[in-house]
Amino acid sequence: MRRWSVFTAGCLFAATVLGQGQPVAAPGEGVFNLDPAKAIDFKGGKLYLVQGEVKADKPETLELGGLSVMQPVAVHLVTRPATPGVALTLFKPLGGDRARRVVTTQASGQVGSAFRAQGETQLRIGGKPGATPAGVRYQMSIWVAPEAVPELAPPFRAVSAESLQKGGKP
C-alpha cells in the first residue's frame, strides 16, 4: 500500500503545481467528459487534473471513458479549505444512480480511492446540503495506468515426431 501513498503524494504535488489553470473538464450543465487529449500523458499512464467548486445542492459529475478492467485507476480529492464531509462517489452510468463506491473527506479535507472498471465510469463530487459551507474548492487528480496485459503461456505446445515415437505424451 505504500506504493499508492507515494504516488498519491506525487499527484497532490502535480495537482497543486499544475492544476492552477483551467479545469480539464469544461464547466457546463450535466456530465463533464474528461478529454484524453487534455490529459498529461507519460510512460506511467495518463494524469487528469480537475478543479472546481463543491456544491451541496448540485454535485458535479465527471465521466472517464474507455477504461479496461486491466487498467488501475487512482483518484485523489483535496478540498481547500480542508472540509470534512465532501463525498466522492464512483458509479457506472448504465447502472442508474446506484453508487459503486462512496468515499468521504475527513478533517484533513482529503480522500483517495483506487479501482478498476470496464467502459465508462462517472465520478460525482458533492457536499452535504446544509453541512458544506459555500466557497469550498476542490482539486482532484485522476491517474489512469496503462493496460497491464499478463504474459500467458501458450495453451498448446509443439511435439516432435521423435518424441511421439519414443512414447512421449502428445
N, C-alpha and C positions, 0 to 999 in steps of 0.2 A: 504494500500500500504506500510505501514511502515514495516510489516512483511517481505516483499520481500527485502526491503533495508537492514534490519538487517541480513537476510540470505545472501544477496549479499556480505556484508562486511565479513561474515564468509568464504564464498567461495574465496574471494580475499585473505584472510589470508592463507587459505589452499593452494591455488594455488601458493602463494609466498613461503610458507614454504616447502610444499610437492612437488611442481612442479619443483624442481631444477634438478631432474634426467632425465631419458629417457622420451620421449613423450609417451603417451598412445598408439597412432597410429604409426605404423612403417612407416617411410618415404619410399616413392616409387612413382611410376607413378600411375596416376588415382585417384581413390577414396580410402581413408583410412577408413577401418571399425573399429569402436570403439568396442573393445573386452570387453564384460561384465565381463569376468574373471579378467581383469586388473583394473576394477573399484573399488573404495573404497566403500565397502558395509557396511551400517549401518542401524539402525532401521528406520531412516527417508528417506531411499531410496538408490540410488547409486550416487556416485560422480565421474565424469571423469575429469581428469586434463590433458590438452593438451598444448604443447608449440611448437613453430615453428617460422619460418621467414616469414614475409609478402612479397609476391612477386606481383608486379603490373602486370607483363606480364603473369603470370601463377598462378591463385589463387589455394589454397589448398582446397580440398573438403573432408569433414568428413561425414561418414554415421552412423547414430544412428538408429538401427533397433529394431523390436519387441515392438514398443510402442502401448499403448492402449489409446483411446481417454479419458479414465478416469485417466490418469497419467499426472499430471502437469510437465512441463519441464522448467527449468530456465537456461539461458545461460548468462555468463558474460565474456566479452573480454577486456583485458587490453594490451596496446602496450607500449613497452619500447624502446627508449624514447617515451614520450607521443606524439602521432602523430595523427592529425585530418585527416579525410577522409578515414580511413580504413573501408571497408564495411563488414558486417556480413550478409550474405544472407541465408534465410531459404527457402527450396523448396522440393517438392516431386520428387523422381527420375522418376516416371512414367509420371509426368506432363510435361516432356520436360525440357526446360530451363526457364520456367516461374516461376519467384520468387513469393513466398507466402508472404514474408516479407523481407524488407531490412532496416537495422539499420546501422548508420554510427557513428564512433567515433567523438567526439567533441575535443576541445582544450585539455581536460583532458586526452585524449587517452583511454577513457573507454566507453563501451556501454553494455547494458544489454537488454534482451528480455525474455519474458515468453510466453509459448504457449502450446497447446495440439495438438496431431496428432495421426493418426491411421497408424500402419505399419512402414515403413521406412521414415526417414526424413534426408535430407542432409543439411549440414552447409558448406557454402563456405566463406573463408576468403581471401580477396584480397584488394589491394590498387588501386588507380587511376594511370594509366600509365602517367609518367612524373611528377606526383604530389607527389608520395610516395617515400621518399628517400630510398636508399639501406641500408641494415643492421638493419631495424626495426624488432624487435622480438615481438611476442605476447605470452600471456599466457591466456588460456581460461578454465573456469570451467563450467561443464555441470552437473546439478543436475536433476536426474530423480526420482520423488517421487513414492512411492508405489501406486498401483492402488487403487483409492478411490471408494469403492463399496457402494452405498447408501442403507440404510435399507428401504425396501419397505414393506408395509402392505400386507398380503396375499390377493389375489383378491377374494377368497372365504372364507366364514366363516361357521362354523358348526351351525346348527339349531337343537334344540332338538325337539322330537315328542310332548312334553308337550307344548312347545311354539307355535307349529302349531295348536294344539287342542284349545288353548286359543285365537286363531285368530291372532297370531303374523305373521309378514311378513317373508316369506322364505328368 
